[in-house]
Amino acid sequence: VSYISYVVPAMEGPRGLAFTDFEEGLLTGIVFAGLLIGDVFWGTMADATSRKLVTILSLSLGIVFCFLTAFSPSVGWMIARRFCLGVGVGGSMAIIFAYLGEFLSDDRRPPWIATLSFSWLVGGLIA
């Protein structure tokens, strides 16, 4: 989600997209706006309905917009799709932490939540 800034130079060129500095920054940052909105929206939906269903829906939304981002015809479309990607991923992040916290006792919860948080960093470095 947050590693797009490393890919942008490869997308530029005579046959690719042309990014201004502002668009490159927006492309990187708009995902976090989507994460914020997705976290609140999907987290509320999960509490009101089924966590399993909402997790599947939010991850599906993230997958669809991740795929669509690759075929964006312009910078504007790419930015919009990255926002929607953030909305989908934001929901799954909120729900996964709640799931993990529910199934662990109070004394075992902190190290496992920290491990889950750290796994996002490790996964990003590996990717």
C-alpha positions as a Python dict, from the first residue, in 0.01 Angstrom:
ca = {
    (1, 'V'): (0, 0, 0),
    (2, 'S'): (265, 251, 98),
    (3, 'Y'): (545, 149, -137),
    (4, 'I'): (409, 310, -453),
    (5, 'S'): (671, 586, -439),
    (6, 'Y'): (937, 327, -529),
    (7, 'V'): (741, 220, -838),
    (8, 'V'): (651, 564, -976),
    (9, 'P'): (986, 621, -1155),
    (10, 'A'): (937, 296, -1347),
    (11, 'M'): (590, 409, -1461),
    (12, 'E'): (722, 734, -1605),
    (13, 'G'): (877, 763, -1946),
    (14, 'P'): (787, 825, -2308),
    (15, 'R'): (518, 556, -2316),
    (16, 'G'): (413, 581, -1951),
    (17, 'L'): (244, 834, -1729),
    (18, 'A'): (391, 1173, -1644),
    (19, 'F'): (373, 1273, -1276),
    (20, 'T'): (425, 1616, -1127),
    (21, 'D'): (576, 1628, -777),
    (22, 'F'): (233, 1712, -637),
    (23, 'E'): (69, 1415, -813),
    (24, 'E'): (341, 1180, -694),
    (25, 'G'): (289, 1296, -336),
    (26, 'L'): (-88, 1270, -371),
    (27, 'L'): (-58, 921, -517),
    (28, 'T'): (141, 813, -214),
    (29, 'G'): (-65, 995, 48),
    (30, 'I'): (-420, 939, -79),
    (31, 'V'): (-402, 576, 29),
    (32, 'F'): (-379, 686, 391),
    (33, 'A'): (-694, 896, 356),
    (34, 'G'): (-866, 583, 224),
    (35, 'L'): (-727, 380, 514),
    (36, 'L'): (-873, 628, 761),
    (37, 'I'): (-1217, 623, 604),
    (38, 'G'): (-1212, 247, 545),
    (39, 'D'): (-1108, 180, 903),
    (40, 'V'): (-1404, 372, 1044),
    (41, 'F'): (-1658, 254, 784),
    (42, 'W'): (-1572, -115, 775),
    (43, 'G'): (-1506, -133, 1149),
    (44, 'T'): (-1854, 6, 1218),
    (45, 'M'): (-2006, -232, 965),
    (46, 'A'): (-1822, -528, 1122),
    (47, 'D'): (-1954, -440, 1468),
    (48, 'A'): (-2309, -406, 1334),
    (49, 'T'): (-2312, -716, 1113),
    (50, 'S'): (-2067, -1002, 1060),
    (51, 'R'): (-1691, -959, 1093),
    (52, 'K'): (-1630, -1247, 856),
    (53, 'L'): (-1852, -1102, 583),
    (54, 'V'): (-1710, -752, 622),
    (55, 'T'): (-1353, -884, 613),
    (56, 'I'): (-1426, -1068, 287),
    (57, 'L'): (-1597, -761, 136),
    (58, 'S'): (-1322, -518, 236),
    (59, 'L'): (-1044, -745, 113),
    (60, 'S'): (-1233, -802, -213),
    (61, 'L'): (-1263, -427, -262),
    (62, 'G'): (-892, -388, -199),
    (63, 'I'): (-803, -664, -446),
    (64, 'V'): (-1027, -522, -719),
    (65, 'F'): (-889, -170, -690),
    (66, 'C'): (-530, -294, -663),
    (67, 'F'): (-582, -471, -995),
    (68, 'L'): (-760, -171, -1152),
    (69, 'T'): (-479, 61, -1044),
    (70, 'A'): (-241, -128, -1272),
    (71, 'F'): (-459, -39, -1572),
    (72, 'S'): (-519, 327, -1494),
    (73, 'P'): (-530, 535, -1813),
    (74, 'S'): (-431, 858, -1639),
    (75, 'V'): (-285, 993, -1318),
    (76, 'G'): (-629, 1105, -1199),
    (77, 'W'): (-773, 757, -1237),
    (78, 'M'): (-475, 610, -1058),
    (79, 'I'): (-517, 846, -763),
    (80, 'A'): (-889, 767, -737),
    (81, 'R'): (-825, 394, -751),
    (82, 'R'): (-551, 416, -490),
    (83, 'F'): (-797, 592, -258),
    (84, 'C'): (-1049, 310, -306),
    (85, 'L'): (-772, 56, -246),
    (86, 'G'): (-702, 229, 86),
    (87, 'V'): (-1070, 210, 182),
    (88, 'G'): (-1067, -167, 126),
    (89, 'V'): (-739, -235, 304),
    (90, 'G'): (-833, -7, 594),
    (91, 'G'): (-1129, -227, 676),
    (92, 'S'): (-932, -547, 685),
    (93, 'M'): (-665, -392, 906),
    (94, 'A'): (-918, -282, 1167),
    (95, 'I'): (-1099, -614, 1175),
    (96, 'I'): (-789, -834, 1188),
    (97, 'F'): (-662, -657, 1500),
    (98, 'A'): (-1004, -698, 1665),
    (99, 'Y'): (-1014, -1068, 1575),
    (100, 'L'): (-672, -1131, 1722),
    (101, 'G'): (-752, -940, 2040),
    (102, 'E'): (-1072, -1135, 2095),
    (103, 'F'): (-911, -1476, 2097),
    (104, 'L'): (-621, -1401, 2329),
    (105, 'S'): (-615, -1368, 2706),
    (106, 'D'): (-521, -1033, 2859),
    (107, 'D'): (-169, -1144, 2945),
    (108, 'R'): (-96, -1283, 2595),
    (109, 'R'): (-259, -1004, 2392),
    (110, 'P'): (13, -730, 2396),
    (111, 'P'): (299, -934, 2247),
    (112, 'W'): (78, -1083, 1975),
    (113, 'I'): (-71, -746, 1877),
    (114, 'A'): (284, -608, 1861),
    (115, 'T'): (388, -904, 1644),
    (116, 'L'): (95, -843, 1409),
    (117, 'S'): (188, -474, 1385),
    (118, 'F'): (549, -564, 1312),
    (119, 'S'): (446, -811, 1042),
    (120, 'W'): (314, -526, 824),
    (121, 'L'): (661, -372, 827),
    (122, 'V'): (839, -699, 753),
    (123, 'G'): (595, -780, 472),
    (124, 'G'): (658, -441, 316),
    (125, 'L'): (1032, -483, 333),
    (126, 'I'): (1014, -826, 174),
    (127, 'A'): (783, -701, -103),
}
